[in-house]
Amino acid sequence: MKKVILTFAAILMIIACGTAENKTTFGAEMTIKDGVALAAILADSESYLAKDVRVDGTIAKLCKHKGCWFGIAEGEEMLIVTFLDEAFTIPKDADGKRVSIQGVYNTETIEEEHEHEEGHKHADGEVCAKSDPKLRHRFVASSVVIYEE
């Protein structure tokens, strides 16, 4: 009987170890269970403005100097992630890793300069101003979970 119990216990431990996800948390513990795809936020950004939300994605770009920011890409768009109160950083070799972030989403409008002079005419007759407004997607994370694959 003792052998059966030990065998059963060993099997349970193997199963538990095999299903545990190797991850590292930076900042606070993640409290939101389900993440929102970045594509959904970009498609309806007004609904997510200034709200606490969880986003799941892959690190596409990051600060190689200190690990003080990173970006999650969706097509041509980039969500720039910084950290609440600059309380933590992430490893500088985390690019390409799967990540979950929890925090507050916001946007800002920036002026994007053209490479040509003001007044330049396009083929369709439109005249360029010196710069065009562009929406930048920002996220201040209170929690970052990086998954090791």
mmCIF file of the C-alpha atoms, coordinates in Angstrom:
data_MODEL
# 
_entry.id   MODEL 
# 
loop_
_atom_site.group_PDB 
_atom_site.id 
_atom_site.type_symbol 
_atom_site.label_atom_id 
_atom_site.label_alt_id 
_atom_site.label_comp_id 
_atom_site.label_asym_id 
_atom_site.label_entity_id 
_atom_site.label_seq_id 
_atom_site.pdbx_PDB_ins_code 
_atom_site.Cartn_x 
_atom_site.Cartn_y 
_atom_site.Cartn_z 
_atom_site.occupancy 
_atom_site.B_iso_or_equiv 
_atom_site.pdbx_formal_charge 
_atom_site.auth_seq_id 
_atom_site.auth_comp_id 
_atom_site.auth_asym_id 
_atom_site.auth_atom_id 
_atom_site.pdbx_PDB_model_num 
ATOM 1   C CA . MET A 1 1   ? 0.000   0.000  0.000   1.00 0.00 ? 1   MET A CA 1 
ATOM 2   C CA . LYS A 1 2   ? 2.873   2.344  0.894   1.00 0.00 ? 2   LYS A CA 1 
ATOM 3   C CA . LYS A 1 3   ? 4.424   1.713  -2.536  1.00 0.00 ? 3   LYS A CA 1 
ATOM 4   C CA . VAL A 1 4   ? 1.151   2.633  -4.298  1.00 0.00 ? 4   VAL A CA 1 
ATOM 5   C CA . ILE A 1 5   ? 0.866   5.921  -2.353  1.00 0.00 ? 5   ILE A CA 1 
ATOM 6   C CA . LEU A 1 6   ? 4.493   6.863  -3.090  1.00 0.00 ? 6   LEU A CA 1 
ATOM 7   C CA . THR A 1 7   ? 4.046   6.041  -6.787  1.00 0.00 ? 7   THR A CA 1 
ATOM 8   C CA . PHE A 1 8   ? 0.861   8.092  -6.931  1.00 0.00 ? 8   PHE A CA 1 
ATOM 9   C CA . ALA A 1 9   ? 2.588   11.022 -5.163  1.00 0.00 ? 9   ALA A CA 1 
ATOM 10  C CA . ALA A 1 10  ? 5.502   10.856 -7.604  1.00 0.00 ? 10  ALA A CA 1 
ATOM 11  C CA . ILE A 1 11  ? 3.149   10.913 -10.591 1.00 0.00 ? 11  ILE A CA 1 
ATOM 12  C CA . LEU A 1 12  ? 1.328   13.943 -9.199  1.00 0.00 ? 12  LEU A CA 1 
ATOM 13  C CA . MET A 1 13  ? 4.613   15.793 -8.697  1.00 0.00 ? 13  MET A CA 1 
ATOM 14  C CA . ILE A 1 14  ? 5.717   15.059 -12.269 1.00 0.00 ? 14  ILE A CA 1 
ATOM 15  C CA . ILE A 1 15  ? 2.397   16.300 -13.644 1.00 0.00 ? 15  ILE A CA 1 
ATOM 16  C CA . ALA A 1 16  ? 2.502   19.438 -11.487 1.00 0.00 ? 16  ALA A CA 1 
ATOM 17  C CA . CYS A 1 17  ? 6.068   20.247 -12.523 1.00 0.00 ? 17  CYS A CA 1 
ATOM 18  C CA . GLY A 1 18  ? 5.292   19.689 -16.188 1.00 0.00 ? 18  GLY A CA 1 
ATOM 19  C CA . THR A 1 19  ? 2.367   22.122 -16.156 1.00 0.00 ? 19  THR A CA 1 
ATOM 20  C CA . ALA A 1 20  ? 4.045   24.904 -14.185 1.00 0.00 ? 20  ALA A CA 1 
ATOM 21  C CA . GLU A 1 21  ? 4.821   27.891 -16.371 1.00 0.00 ? 21  GLU A CA 1 
ATOM 22  C CA . ASN A 1 22  ? 8.282   29.386 -16.087 1.00 0.00 ? 22  ASN A CA 1 
ATOM 23  C CA . LYS A 1 23  ? 7.685   33.104 -15.621 1.00 0.00 ? 23  LYS A CA 1 
ATOM 24  C CA . THR A 1 24  ? 9.118   36.120 -13.819 1.00 0.00 ? 24  THR A CA 1 
ATOM 25  C CA . THR A 1 25  ? 7.010   38.935 -12.382 1.00 0.00 ? 25  THR A CA 1 
ATOM 26  C CA . PHE A 1 26  ? 8.281   42.506 -12.162 1.00 0.00 ? 26  PHE A CA 1 
ATOM 27  C CA . GLY A 1 27  ? 6.432   45.085 -10.055 1.00 0.00 ? 27  GLY A CA 1 
ATOM 28  C CA . ALA A 1 28  ? 3.159   44.196 -8.366  1.00 0.00 ? 28  ALA A CA 1 
ATOM 29  C CA . GLU A 1 29  ? 1.390   40.856 -8.683  1.00 0.00 ? 29  GLU A CA 1 
ATOM 30  C CA . MET A 1 30  ? -0.934  40.539 -11.686 1.00 0.00 ? 30  MET A CA 1 
ATOM 31  C CA . THR A 1 31  ? -4.560  40.841 -10.468 1.00 0.00 ? 31  THR A CA 1 
ATOM 32  C CA . ILE A 1 32  ? -6.462  40.794 -13.778 1.00 0.00 ? 32  ILE A CA 1 
ATOM 33  C CA . LYS A 1 33  ? -6.965  37.214 -14.919 1.00 0.00 ? 33  LYS A CA 1 
ATOM 34  C CA . ASP A 1 34  ? -7.719  37.632 -18.627 1.00 0.00 ? 34  ASP A CA 1 
ATOM 35  C CA . GLY A 1 35  ? -5.780  39.784 -21.053 1.00 0.00 ? 35  GLY A CA 1 
ATOM 36  C CA . VAL A 1 36  ? -7.030  41.853 -23.974 1.00 0.00 ? 36  VAL A CA 1 
ATOM 37  C CA . ALA A 1 37  ? -5.350  41.569 -27.365 1.00 0.00 ? 37  ALA A CA 1 
ATOM 38  C CA . LEU A 1 38  ? -3.528  44.721 -28.410 1.00 0.00 ? 38  LEU A CA 1 
ATOM 39  C CA . ALA A 1 39  ? -5.453  44.642 -31.708 1.00 0.00 ? 39  ALA A CA 1 
ATOM 40  C CA . ALA A 1 40  ? -8.735  44.991 -29.770 1.00 0.00 ? 40  ALA A CA 1 
ATOM 41  C CA . ILE A 1 41  ? -7.410  47.994 -27.833 1.00 0.00 ? 41  ILE A CA 1 
ATOM 42  C CA . LEU A 1 42  ? -6.153  49.687 -30.995 1.00 0.00 ? 42  LEU A CA 1 
ATOM 43  C CA . ALA A 1 43  ? -9.475  49.083 -32.748 1.00 0.00 ? 43  ALA A CA 1 
ATOM 44  C CA . ASP A 1 44  ? -11.461 50.713 -29.905 1.00 0.00 ? 44  ASP A CA 1 
ATOM 45  C CA . SER A 1 45  ? -8.914  52.789 -27.978 1.00 0.00 ? 45  SER A CA 1 
ATOM 46  C CA . GLU A 1 46  ? -11.522 55.186 -26.564 1.00 0.00 ? 46  GLU A CA 1 
ATOM 47  C CA . SER A 1 47  ? -13.074 52.346 -24.539 1.00 0.00 ? 47  SER A CA 1 
ATOM 48  C CA . TYR A 1 48  ? -9.765  51.561 -22.827 1.00 0.00 ? 48  TYR A CA 1 
ATOM 49  C CA . LEU A 1 49  ? -8.434  55.070 -22.147 1.00 0.00 ? 49  LEU A CA 1 
ATOM 50  C CA . ALA A 1 50  ? -7.244  55.607 -18.553 1.00 0.00 ? 50  ALA A CA 1 
ATOM 51  C CA . LYS A 1 51  ? -8.500  52.167 -17.483 1.00 0.00 ? 51  LYS A CA 1 
ATOM 52  C CA . ASP A 1 52  ? -6.648  49.404 -15.662 1.00 0.00 ? 52  ASP A CA 1 
ATOM 53  C CA . VAL A 1 53  ? -6.277  46.639 -18.235 1.00 0.00 ? 53  VAL A CA 1 
ATOM 54  C CA . ARG A 1 54  ? -4.161  43.551 -18.921 1.00 0.00 ? 54  ARG A CA 1 
ATOM 55  C CA . VAL A 1 55  ? -2.544  43.129 -22.335 1.00 0.00 ? 55  VAL A CA 1 
ATOM 56  C CA . ASP A 1 56  ? -0.799  39.991 -23.601 1.00 0.00 ? 56  ASP A CA 1 
ATOM 57  C CA . GLY A 1 57  ? 1.754   40.162 -26.393 1.00 0.00 ? 57  GLY A CA 1 
ATOM 58  C CA . THR A 1 58  ? 5.392   39.811 -27.382 1.00 0.00 ? 58  THR A CA 1 
ATOM 59  C CA . ILE A 1 59  ? 8.182   42.278 -26.677 1.00 0.00 ? 59  ILE A CA 1 
ATOM 60  C CA . ALA A 1 60  ? 9.125   43.753 -30.057 1.00 0.00 ? 60  ALA A CA 1 
ATOM 61  C CA . LYS A 1 61  ? 11.503  46.492 -28.942 1.00 0.00 ? 61  LYS A CA 1 
ATOM 62  C CA . LEU A 1 62  ? 13.100  47.501 -25.645 1.00 0.00 ? 62  LEU A CA 1 
ATOM 63  C CA . CYS A 1 63  ? 15.535  49.849 -23.949 1.00 0.00 ? 63  CYS A CA 1 
ATOM 64  C CA . LYS A 1 64  ? 18.945  48.218 -24.239 1.00 0.00 ? 64  LYS A CA 1 
ATOM 65  C CA . HIS A 1 65  ? 20.522  50.735 -21.862 1.00 0.00 ? 65  HIS A CA 1 
ATOM 66  C CA . LYS A 1 66  ? 18.557  50.078 -18.643 1.00 0.00 ? 66  LYS A CA 1 
ATOM 67  C CA . GLY A 1 67  ? 15.459  48.041 -19.554 1.00 0.00 ? 67  GLY A CA 1 
ATOM 68  C CA . CYS A 1 68  ? 13.278  50.998 -18.552 1.00 0.00 ? 68  CYS A CA 1 
ATOM 69  C CA . TRP A 1 69  ? 10.687  50.663 -21.367 1.00 0.00 ? 69  TRP A CA 1 
ATOM 70  C CA . PHE A 1 70  ? 9.602   48.242 -24.061 1.00 0.00 ? 70  PHE A CA 1 
ATOM 71  C CA . GLY A 1 71  ? 7.192   48.030 -26.968 1.00 0.00 ? 71  GLY A CA 1 
ATOM 72  C CA . ILE A 1 72  ? 4.574   45.520 -28.053 1.00 0.00 ? 72  ILE A CA 1 
ATOM 73  C CA . ALA A 1 73  ? 3.828   45.711 -31.777 1.00 0.00 ? 73  ALA A CA 1 
ATOM 74  C CA . GLU A 1 74  ? 0.614   45.136 -33.680 1.00 0.00 ? 74  GLU A CA 1 
ATOM 75  C CA . GLY A 1 75  ? 1.203   45.637 -37.392 1.00 0.00 ? 75  GLY A CA 1 
ATOM 76  C CA . GLU A 1 76  ? 2.591   49.159 -37.850 1.00 0.00 ? 76  GLU A CA 1 
ATOM 77  C CA . GLU A 1 77  ? 1.436   50.284 -34.396 1.00 0.00 ? 77  GLU A CA 1 
ATOM 78  C CA . MET A 1 78  ? 3.560   50.097 -31.249 1.00 0.00 ? 78  MET A CA 1 
ATOM 79  C CA . LEU A 1 79  ? 2.362   50.187 -27.638 1.00 0.00 ? 79  LEU A CA 1 
ATOM 80  C CA . ILE A 1 80  ? 5.128   51.846 -25.598 1.00 0.00 ? 80  ILE A CA 1 
ATOM 81  C CA . VAL A 1 81  ? 5.259   50.425 -22.061 1.00 0.00 ? 81  VAL A CA 1 
ATOM 82  C CA . THR A 1 82  ? 6.889   52.255 -19.145 1.00 0.00 ? 82  THR A CA 1 
ATOM 83  C CA . PHE A 1 83  ? 6.740   51.345 -15.476 1.00 0.00 ? 83  PHE A CA 1 
ATOM 84  C CA . LEU A 1 84  ? 4.683   52.919 -12.689 1.00 0.00 ? 84  LEU A CA 1 
ATOM 85  C CA . ASP A 1 85  ? 6.831   55.366 -10.700 1.00 0.00 ? 85  ASP A CA 1 
ATOM 86  C CA . GLU A 1 86  ? 9.870   53.925 -12.525 1.00 0.00 ? 86  GLU A CA 1 
ATOM 87  C CA . ALA A 1 87  ? 9.846   51.371 -9.703  1.00 0.00 ? 87  ALA A CA 1 
ATOM 88  C CA . PHE A 1 88  ? 11.389  48.530 -11.709 1.00 0.00 ? 88  PHE A CA 1 
ATOM 89  C CA . THR A 1 89  ? 13.073  47.600 -14.970 1.00 0.00 ? 89  THR A CA 1 
ATOM 90  C CA . ILE A 1 90  ? 13.106  44.426 -17.056 1.00 0.00 ? 90  ILE A CA 1 
ATOM 91  C CA . PRO A 1 91  ? 16.075  42.408 -18.365 1.00 0.00 ? 91  PRO A CA 1 
ATOM 92  C CA . LYS A 1 92  ? 17.736  43.984 -21.401 1.00 0.00 ? 92  LYS A CA 1 
ATOM 93  C CA . ASP A 1 93  ? 17.666  40.652 -23.238 1.00 0.00 ? 93  ASP A CA 1 
ATOM 94  C CA . ALA A 1 94  ? 13.880  40.194 -23.024 1.00 0.00 ? 94  ALA A CA 1 
ATOM 95  C CA . ASP A 1 95  ? 13.102  41.109 -26.644 1.00 0.00 ? 95  ASP A CA 1 
ATOM 96  C CA . GLY A 1 96  ? 11.065  38.488 -28.447 1.00 0.00 ? 96  GLY A CA 1 
ATOM 97  C CA . LYS A 1 97  ? 9.655   37.053 -25.214 1.00 0.00 ? 97  LYS A CA 1 
ATOM 98  C CA . ARG A 1 98  ? 5.972   36.598 -24.474 1.00 0.00 ? 98  ARG A CA 1 
ATOM 99  C CA . VAL A 1 99  ? 4.690   39.085 -21.913 1.00 0.00 ? 99  VAL A CA 1 
ATOM 100 C CA . SER A 1 100 ? 1.579   40.053 -19.936 1.00 0.00 ? 100 SER A CA 1 
ATOM 101 C CA . ILE A 1 101 ? 1.268   43.584 -18.630 1.00 0.00 ? 101 ILE A CA 1 
ATOM 102 C CA . GLN A 1 102 ? -1.231  45.197 -16.283 1.00 0.00 ? 102 GLN A CA 1 
ATOM 103 C CA . GLY A 1 103 ? -1.631  48.929 -15.953 1.00 0.00 ? 103 GLY A CA 1 
ATOM 104 C CA . VAL A 1 104 ? -3.218  52.008 -17.479 1.00 0.00 ? 104 VAL A CA 1 
ATOM 105 C CA . TYR A 1 105 ? -3.559  52.600 -21.236 1.00 0.00 ? 105 TYR A CA 1 
ATOM 106 C CA . ASN A 1 106 ? -3.425  56.108 -22.698 1.00 0.00 ? 106 ASN A CA 1 
ATOM 107 C CA . THR A 1 107 ? -2.698  57.876 -25.949 1.00 0.00 ? 107 THR A CA 1 
ATOM 108 C CA . GLU A 1 108 ? -0.949  61.076 -26.910 1.00 0.00 ? 108 GLU A CA 1 
ATOM 109 C CA . THR A 1 109 ? -0.821  63.002 -30.147 1.00 0.00 ? 109 THR A CA 1 
ATOM 110 C CA . ILE A 1 110 ? 2.621   63.776 -31.485 1.00 0.00 ? 110 ILE A CA 1 
ATOM 111 C CA . GLU A 1 111 ? 3.727   65.730 -34.504 1.00 0.00 ? 111 GLU A CA 1 
ATOM 112 C CA . GLU A 1 112 ? 5.480   63.521 -37.017 1.00 0.00 ? 112 GLU A CA 1 
ATOM 113 C CA . GLU A 1 113 ? 7.844   65.422 -39.288 1.00 0.00 ? 113 GLU A CA 1 
ATOM 114 C CA . HIS A 1 114 ? 8.133   64.747 -42.994 1.00 0.00 ? 114 HIS A CA 1 
ATOM 115 C CA . GLU A 1 115 ? 11.437  64.326 -44.739 1.00 0.00 ? 115 GLU A CA 1 
ATOM 116 C CA . HIS A 1 116 ? 10.513  66.976 -47.307 1.00 0.00 ? 116 HIS A CA 1 
ATOM 117 C CA . GLU A 1 117 ? 9.881   70.685 -46.991 1.00 0.00 ? 117 GLU A CA 1 
ATOM 118 C CA . GLU A 1 118 ? 6.654   72.358 -45.963 1.00 0.00 ? 118 GLU A CA 1 
ATOM 119 C CA . GLY A 1 119 ? 4.480   73.029 -48.992 1.00 0.00 ? 119 GLY A CA 1 
ATOM 120 C CA . HIS A 1 120 ? 5.658   69.926 -50.870 1.00 0.00 ? 120 HIS A CA 1 
ATOM 121 C CA . LYS A 1 121 ? 2.928   68.671 -53.240 1.00 0.00 ? 121 LYS A CA 1 
ATOM 122 C CA . HIS A 1 122 ? 2.030   64.993 -53.470 1.00 0.00 ? 122 HIS A CA 1 
ATOM 123 C CA . ALA A 1 123 ? 1.006   63.376 -56.756 1.00 0.00 ? 123 ALA A CA 1 
ATOM 124 C CA . ASP A 1 124 ? -2.670  63.712 -55.725 1.00 0.00 ? 124 ASP A CA 1 
ATOM 125 C CA . GLY A 1 125 ? -2.248  67.498 -55.339 1.00 0.00 ? 125 GLY A CA 1 
ATOM 126 C CA . GLU A 1 126 ? -2.316  67.504 -51.522 1.00 0.00 ? 126 GLU A CA 1 
ATOM 127 C CA . VAL A 1 127 ? 0.074   70.010 -49.980 1.00 0.00 ? 127 VAL A CA 1 
ATOM 128 C CA . CYS A 1 128 ? 1.963   68.849 -46.884 1.00 0.00 ? 128 CYS A CA 1 
ATOM 129 C CA . ALA A 1 129 ? 2.205   70.805 -43.714 1.00 0.00 ? 129 ALA A CA 1 
ATOM 130 C CA . LYS A 1 130 ? 5.542   70.678 -41.879 1.00 0.00 ? 130 LYS A CA 1 
ATOM 131 C CA . SER A 1 131 ? 4.208   67.863 -39.668 1.00 0.00 ? 131 SER A CA 1 
ATOM 132 C CA . ASP A 1 132 ? 1.199   65.590 -39.296 1.00 0.00 ? 132 ASP A CA 1 
ATOM 133 C CA . PRO A 1 133 ? -0.391  64.551 -36.011 1.00 0.00 ? 133 PRO A CA 1 
ATOM 134 C CA . LYS A 1 134 ? 0.032   60.882 -35.115 1.00 0.00 ? 134 LYS A CA 1 
ATOM 135 C CA . LEU A 1 135 ? -1.524  58.955 -32.256 1.00 0.00 ? 135 LEU A CA 1 
ATOM 136 C CA . ARG A 1 136 ? 1.018   57.298 -29.925 1.00 0.00 ? 136 ARG A CA 1 
ATOM 137 C CA . HIS A 1 137 ? -0.158  54.440 -27.729 1.00 0.00 ? 137 HIS A CA 1 
ATOM 138 C CA . ARG A 1 138 ? 1.216   54.480 -24.161 1.00 0.00 ? 138 ARG A CA 1 
ATOM 139 C CA . PHE A 1 139 ? 0.927   52.096 -21.238 1.00 0.00 ? 139 PHE A CA 1 
ATOM 140 C CA . VAL A 1 140 ? 2.097   52.573 -17.659 1.00 0.00 ? 140 VAL A CA 1 
ATOM 141 C CA . ALA A 1 141 ? 2.533   49.090 -16.220 1.00 0.00 ? 141 ALA A CA 1 
ATOM 142 C CA . SER A 1 142 ? 2.216   48.271 -12.544 1.00 0.00 ? 142 SER A CA 1 
ATOM 143 C CA . SER A 1 143 ? 2.906   44.597 -13.267 1.00 0.00 ? 143 SER A CA 1 
ATOM 144 C CA . VAL A 1 144 ? 4.922   42.844 -15.976 1.00 0.00 ? 144 VAL A CA 1 
ATOM 145 C CA . VAL A 1 145 ? 5.126   39.062 -16.356 1.00 0.00 ? 145 VAL A CA 1 
ATOM 146 C CA . ILE A 1 146 ? 7.739   37.709 -18.756 1.00 0.00 ? 146 ILE A CA 1 
ATOM 147 C CA . TYR A 1 147 ? 7.315   34.083 -19.827 1.00 0.00 ? 147 TYR A CA 1 
ATOM 148 C CA . GLU A 1 148 ? 10.297  31.861 -20.575 1.00 0.00 ? 148 GLU A CA 1 
ATOM 149 C CA . GLU A 1 149 ? 9.564   29.447 -23.390 1.00 0.00 ? 149 GLU A CA 1 
# 
